[in-house]
Amino acid sequence: MKHTISVLVENKFGVLARVAGLFSARGYNIQSLAVSETNDPAVSYMTIVVDALDEKVLDQIKKQLNKLIDVITVTDFTKKEHVSRELVLVKVEYSAKDKIKLENVAAKYAGKVLQHKGDTGIIEAVGDHQQIKDLLESLSQFGVRELVRSGSLVIGC
Amino acid sequence: MTGAQILIECLKREGVQIIFGYPGGQILPTFDKLYDSDIRFILTRHEQGAAHAADGYARATGKPGVCIVTSGPGATNLVTGIATAYMDSIPMIAIAGQVKTSLIGNDAFQEADVTGITRPITKHNFLVKDVTDLARIIREAFYIATTGRPGPVVIDLPSDVQLADTEFIWPEEVKIRSYQPTYFGHPGQIKKAVKLIARAKRPILYIGGGVITSGAHLELKELAEKIQAPVTWTLMGIGAFSAKHPLSLGMLGMHGTAFANHSIMEADLIIAVGARFDDRVTGRLDAFAPGAKVIHIDIDPASISKNVSVEIPIVGDCKNVLGQLLEELRSPPEVSDWLKHVEGLKKKHPLSYRDLGNKIMPQFVIEQIDEVTKGEAIITTEVGQNQMWAAQWYKYLYPRSFISSGGLGTMGFGFPAAIGAKLGRPDKMVIDIAGDGSIQMNIQELATCVCNKINVKVMILNNGYLGMVRQWQELFYKRRYSYTCISGPDYVLLAQSYGAVGIRVTKKEDVRPAIERAISIDNTVLIDFQVEPEENVFPMVPAGEAINKIIGGLA
């Protein structure tokens, strides 16, 4: 099962290493991680997605996160109502005749083609995890040359 | 003031009277200011010794221990000592010099990423990049190390920050919004706990180091007597409850008393106070105390329900929570049958050891130390058989009288810890109970002892083996003693060459006179007790077994 945890932290050097260390020390891989400042520049917000955590391990990690001096709050969104979004940028290779087709596919997933250059285009899309997955599947017909994703951002309802 | 001056001034204001350490290139500015200060500095012969000495000082006094070393190898030599303190929740401040800020990350001479290395073994650590942050950081470091669940804090201090000038501003208050430990138990949980206690038929108090840390021993005694619950303790809990109290069951777990283990297995209520259900205590988890409900009192929420599921968690300082329970508790449970049963277990499975005529049994040595010192000494230990025998056979009467590396199990801990303990408690006789393996790990501190006239006694139970590992090899590896036979120096000559006194004891009748003589000498004394080589620590629960599956011993 996938778990989404958000951590509000003091915006100081070393905090990310402390947080990440709690996962790596237990042999768990972080699937996605998004960090940025909040409206208070002294505070950062981290959204961490981890796969297949044992409930007991998850519980321990949350408690250990809370114990870190620089951690302000920890929220587990796994069973909480929330909105989740991620941003994806995809560089796609296509032949000129497929331009309209490409634009249609992008539009279907609320994405848009940011740029056409030669035989490549850069597509941007924002959606939840499933929407992004679907978009990438549809784009595979064109040939994906490069792909970057932001990782999930979540906010509670 | 320069950074170095600010550091010394802050340490003074934090009440630091003694610092352990070792100088070096990147901490020179601080050592220069230390030279003029009235803080006592103890130069150890290895940085690891400084860390353990600071730790031993903290354990003996309850005050934070402080050590100062240089960058790179100076700091990495502290690592074992910091990890030892971390595992046992000991307040410690470790200050390490660092290469100047402009060189950090350049693989400069004697550079190591100290905050990176110590991150998982400290409660918190700081890299000071700006001298204007220094006073605040030191204040926060002491605050973090000594409050909540205590622990070591590392301050990594680049040499240019030590030299930089700024106005000294002492922060009167420490406020860390993200760090607010819970000190009092939730009243609702207290009420529930009291109800559960009142209904209990077979209650047991299971106590750990948290009782000592929070100074809760008087409240603990009051509660135990009020509800007439037998008391068993972890290695870290030794001394929190008098071993001579009629309700005392001694230590439980792998080398605990058989009656403590049987009692907790049969209990219907475990009141865990400042303990964490370590694997050395619970044995096989799914077989641990099957009929018991658990009330777990601990200041660290992460300790609760980590290993054993708990009916009533109470997060708070042990002293406060026990006080709250005592206030709320009106009707103590009816336990006379249970106490009779526990008494029966004590009679049926007493702690015992073999008598091999004139041979010196290690347990006999500890008993003699106990009798000669009347339980009034501070005992430090190394790790292994010596540690377990010291835990089993000395009758500890007071908190902070037993100092041992419980969590990390650090060989070489006991001797430097004894140095720290003696400096913290000069009024006490301090004895390191050692093995011939462990003592060789930090033997160089004999020089520290002699040159500073630190009167500690080292009593080596010399069996020519890494005894505990040999015991496991005997029991579980078909007596294949793979690299556990260990030789040592002539300890009498060794002691003499350092300027200490060495005594060798080869006969049982000489044991007591040797201890008495050692105690009467105003110098560091090292006694080499040549004990029965293949004696084992019993009772013993094999790793991974239920704790009532006890092997060996006479009981």
Interface residues (C-beta under 8 A of the other chain):
Chain A: V9 E10 F13 G14 A17 R18 G21 A25 D59 Q60 K63 Q64 N66 K67 I69 D70 V71 I72
Chain B: T115 G116 R119 P120 K123 H124 N125 L127 I144 I176 R177 S178 Y179 D300 P301 A302 S305 K306
